[in-house]
């Protein structure tokens, strides 16, 4: 008996050891299946998939591939807006009424037909829910009380939108290409909607399917959403009811992976097809690997740091100018942002109407010292910068810390989690904040508004734009920004934005550093993988695999 | 005479009953205060952290009025102690709130992720016991020898090297360099949609459904984090086994057994180990609880979709309902396992039974 016990124990330990060794047996492991595209991407910003609520970068890409809008940006030429569900549209002479005719025979993924009533419902629910992106629609004068009248179906194929001012048509149409204008399946959503008790804040007796759509799907795009698990995965499946060319792949999986090094490993080992968050070093390395291809596209996202005007030192015009001379743009371009961005010093990203390419600033310590002396700060001063714990901002902050020191400015870096630094920034409690800004929609007004519009600089101000967050009060520019919205002549409109950019470049408390270039490394088995010009034009339905 | 003895017997049993009631009461009180402390500490840490939970709900770019509205809805404008009482009331009614991140009720989320953590901890403990106990015995029997030294060094490394560092090294070597094991995660995406979990313990599910390729894939995923946790468990178990065995081997009954001429193997495995097994069970149970709790780092490194990763993610997103819910569950498991090992200990060792 003792012997058998002993033997059994021996057997158990050896088999465990054997299992360990077996696990290590090298084997040719099956790569991702041919009908499935696996992308690794930092999708931790997704908090909802409801197009009426979503306002995040990753979600915009997911909804762009799964929902349709009336109109869309032309991926080949971003200055043009083309019809998506809309066949054609007309604008009344007074510039207030937009009439859209729908294409015929359209269907949702559910099989329900798409009619103008669905479009009207989509506008109605977005405005009444009043979630983060609702302002994109309410800025045209739509409110919970008037939306059914101002955005309505006059027949099955006709949708009419009435705006409150004669805005530049390009502005209105550009806004209508954003996620919030996605068309949802009215029949399906109404069915899934949850009854609510009206309160003072929320006057409606339904949630307009918000709870269902947070993780659910009611669209008509080339893919449908099968599943989203927060910080894990988003799974898309081909929608056979899509009106256009059917997607070539049966399934697209966005896998949550944050680290560049991890993505590089997984790409090289064939566990993923596309890596979306590679840092310059890893990007260069995979580009040299056999079997891996790369692609890139300039995006509308800008990296900048801003000086809070509540800090008396930072409010001095000479100090603001000195900071612009204390960034080693060339060195940054050669190292930290190599391949993932290009130096850009104005607030409109290249590609948008009126964007200026002026780059007057270079690292010039002597000039900066002169300016500081003029401001009475010849001996420098100490100041803090709130920095999110991610690249490339951490690296840039450290680099700027060194160049500032050359002029006697002691920069203390306060590292923090994204939400932590943002909480402080939103409350105007920072000295200097380094961050990134992407346009909400592909129109110059999006950035012009945030960088130059601040009608009420008090702490209670309602428009908490970036100008407000930095307590900057550009009274004259605020008015100009608003005027640009009503300018119908595109050339004149562009001229206004050029002027605004020059003024911010000269006196604004924003030190613009670079414009992001989005990059991806992918397996060369993947065909036709392209990154679009904006964050919601990275389409995957054209992709196929060998 | 019989009457008298009956009376003393009755008195004794009533004394025993009241002693039992007191210890039960003590136990309940301890559990309650532990919970309250757990809740209070986690809650206040969560609120003191300079992150705005409203931002987590509305996203980075929401307009100011939306952020304000959500802050009011969450009751973040109320005094801190009031928020705490509201939360306690909510928890007592069995409602852990909704997770901001996943939009599910926190309990639903935990029910989904907890089996993954248990599976990993179970594999870790099995590895720890399989290797730790024999190594501990070896070290005790060959006390002072080179074998003993080696076992102690192995244990020391397991004790003192940070798990994330070892985890990264292991990944770099076995995954990146050799490609022997699978990429971090629990199961390959290829299988994720061709396999239906029943119990939530994937290894068991795949075996029951006779999906051998899935089982192999699961194995390739669990082996590295499992072995790593197993190593940590081994370090603890082997050290304790060694000391329990040394203690037993110096007892008189061992001397007596030797004098009777029993073989050394028989003495070690049947006499000494049997007695050392009693405290060892507590050690193994504690180690198991420790692995459940210590899974936070391992799961983060290996993208293991369990409770640890869930809590880490929630913390990064200021999703306090989820963090609190997860903490309570881990606390409960700890209390339950402690209790269980205590009961087992009493059952197995007659000396600890109250007379």
Interface residues (C-beta under 8 A of the other chain):
Chain A: X2 X5 X6 X9 X12 X13 X16 X19 X20 X23 X24 X25 X26 X29 X30 X32 X33 X36 X38 X44 X45 X47 X48 X54 X55 X56 X130 X131 X132 X134 X135 X201 X211 X214 X215 X229 X230 X231 X232 X233 X235 X251 X253 X255 X257 X262 X265 X266 X269 X271 X416 X417 X418 X419 X420 X422 X423 X424 X426 X440 X462 X463 X464
Chain B: X49 X50 X51 X52 X55 X56 X57 X58 X59 X60 X61 X62 X63 X64 X65 X66 X67 X69 X72 X73 X99 X100 X101 X102 X103 X127 X130 X131 X134 X174 X175 X176 X178 X179 X180 X181 X182 X183 X184 X188 X189 X190 X193 X219 X220 X223 X227 X263 X265 X266 X269 X270 X303 X305 X309 X313 X316 X317 X318
